[in-house]
Amino acid sequence: MSATRGALKANADPMGFVDANGVARIVYRGDEDMQAQASDDNMLHELFYSGGQWLHRDL
């Protein structure tokens, strides 16, 4: 999952769960030291499994 495009290193323990539709999801706060752009620092991120691959999005 660490190779998922756009995903940042987590700065705390991530939380994983399966939603009501059976989709595996991981929510975490991005590590601000790993991102050069201040607009992405310390934001919430989600990894989710869809179509046979892990995808990323900012929350």
C-alpha positions as MATLAB code, in Angstrom:
seq = 'MSATRGALKANADPMGFVDANGVARIVYRGDEDMQAQASDDNMLHELFYSGGQWLHRDL';
ca = [
       0.000    0.000    0.000;
       2.929    2.360    0.556;
       3.426    2.418   -3.214;
      -0.103    3.769   -3.755;
       0.116    6.911   -5.872;
      -0.311   10.061   -3.775;
      -0.124    8.285   -0.420;
       2.015    9.859    2.294;
       3.725    8.227    5.238;
       1.448    8.219    8.305;
       2.505   10.289   11.315;
       0.419    8.202   13.765;
      -1.325    4.841   13.871;
      -3.692    4.434   10.905;
      -7.237    3.168   11.422;
      -8.456    0.387    9.140;
     -12.030   -0.767    8.686;
     -14.454   -2.315    6.217;
     -17.438   -0.110    5.337;
     -21.077   -1.219    4.975;
     -20.452   -2.013    1.289;
     -17.523   -4.323    2.095;
     -14.825   -1.879    0.929;
     -11.554   -2.034    2.898;
     -10.498    1.470    4.000;
      -7.569    2.941    5.924;
      -7.695    6.496    7.286;
      -4.602    8.295    8.575;
      -2.982   11.688    9.100;
      -0.162   12.373    6.645;
       3.350   13.011    7.904;
       4.090   16.678    7.294;
       7.846   16.009    7.215;
       7.418   13.800    4.133;
       5.591   16.369    1.965;
       7.229   19.454    0.491;
       3.989   21.334   -0.186;
       2.528   23.010    2.899;
      -1.002   22.616    1.527;
      -0.725   18.828    2.021;
       0.863   18.884    5.484;
      -0.793   17.006    8.336;
      -4.048   16.364    6.426;
      -6.316   13.330    6.656;
      -5.890   10.728    3.924;
      -7.719    7.576    2.955;
      -6.562    4.443    1.185;
      -9.329    2.208   -0.124;
      -9.409   -1.021   -2.097;
     -11.355   -0.818   -5.350;
     -11.101   -2.598   -8.681;
      -8.275   -4.845   -7.477;
      -6.020   -2.000   -6.393;
      -5.419    0.385   -3.499;
      -6.376    3.981   -4.243;
      -5.689    7.221   -2.338;
      -7.646   10.373   -1.681;
      -7.407   13.389    0.596;
     -10.279   13.784    3.020;
];
